[in-house]
Amino acid sequence: MEVDRNGLEVLDRGECLRLLEQATIGRVGLSASALPVVLPVNFVLTDVGVVFRTSRGTKLDAAVDGAVVAFEADSFDPMYHEGWSVVVTGVAEVRDLDSLPARAAQTPRWAAPGHGGHDDGEQFVVVPTDMVSGRRIVHAGVPSR
């Protein structure tokens, strides 16, 4: 097990992807109007990368296509004082559902259609998993699960 200078366990690529498969909510970090923005998104992991939904004309749609973004998902257990964080960095690409693996259709919406979750103009953003890193924090004296 590799540990960084801060005492955090460094996760290998396989473990990072395994953890991402278990998560459903993440955050995308991007630059909008020259300012940093971090937005929560529902997502799924597919063989082409992390996939989340957006609608045409939104701030997210305008800011991410062709931009380098950071995507982060994590989990924390306050009882055991342990958790993990995985970051995917890459060039985001806005795509239509028909150009993606079938699993992309399972990406949850924030809201139901007609209540802020629109089918009209719906697009999907892909962040490839070429650059993945992760860390796990484990409370001293508590074995990792």
N, C-alpha and C positions, 0 to 999 in steps of 0.2 A: 504494500500500500504506500503510495507516494503522498507526502504531506508537504504543503507549501510553508512559507516562512511565517504565516499567521496561524499555523496549526490546523488548517483545513485540509481534509482529504481531497486530493485531486482525482477527479473521476475520469475514467477513460471514455473514449468515443462510444463504445458499446453500452456502457452504463448510462451515459448521458441520453442516448436514444431510447433506452428502456424506460428511463424516468419520464421522458417527454411523452411516450406512448400512454403513460398512466394519467397524465395531467389533461385538463380540459380548458383551463383559463391561463392565459399568459399576458405579457405586456410587450408592445412593440415600441421601441425607441427610435425616433426619427427627428429630422429637422424640418420645421414648418415656418416659413417667413423668417428664416435665420435664427429661430429660437428652438431649443430642445423641447420635444413633446414626448410623453410616455402615455400610451393609451392601452386600456385593457381590451383583450379580444378573446373570444372563444376560438379554439383551434383544433385541428387534428394533425397528426404526423402521417405523411404518406411517403412513398418511395421517391417523390420528387422534392420533398422538403416539408417544412411547416406550412400549413394552409389555413388562412382565416378569411372570413367574408368582409366585403365592404360594398358600398353602393356608389354608382357613378356620381361624380360631382361632390363627394364629401371631401373633407380636409384630408382624411386618410388616403383616399383614392388619389388625390392630387399630389400628395407629398411622397408617396412611396414608390410609384412606378419608376423603375430604373435607379432608384436611390439605394445607397448602402444603409441598411437598418440593423438594429440589434433587436433580437427577440429573446425574451426571458420568461421562463416558467420556474416555479419553485414550490416547495412544500415545507411546512414547519410544524413540529409537534411540541407545543409548550410544556407538556407533561414530562417528556424525556429531554427537552432542550436540545433537540436535534432537527436537522433539516437539510435540504439540498437546494441548489440553484443551478440551472443550466442556461447558458447563453448561446444563441445561434446568431452569427453575424454573416450577412451576405447582401447581394444585390436583389432587392425585391422586384417581383414581376407581377403585374396585374393580368389575370387570365380569366377566360370564361370557363364555366364548369365542364363543357364538353371537351376541353383540351386537357383535363386532369384525370387522374385515376379515380375510379368509382368511390373510393373512400372519402374523397373530398366532399361529396354530397352529404356526408354525415356531420360536417362542420355545423355546430349549433348556431342559431341566430341569437342575438341579444333579446329580440322581442318577436312576437308573432306577426305575420303579415297583417297589415292594416293597423298595427299598433307601434309603428316605428321600425318594424322589420319588413322591408320592402322586397318583393320579388322583382319589380321593375328595375332594370339596370343593375341587378346584382352581379357583382364580380368577386373573384377570389384572388387573394394575394398569396404568392408562393415565396418563401424565403428558403433557398437551398441550404442543406445541412453540411456543406463542405467545411465550414469553420464552426466547430462545436467545442465548448469548454464547460466544465462544471466543477462544483465544489460541494462537499458535504461537511456539515458541522456536527460534531458529536460531543456531548457534554462529558467532561473529564470524569472517569469512573463509571460511565454508563456504556455498556457494550453496544456497538452498532447492531441494529436489527437487520 
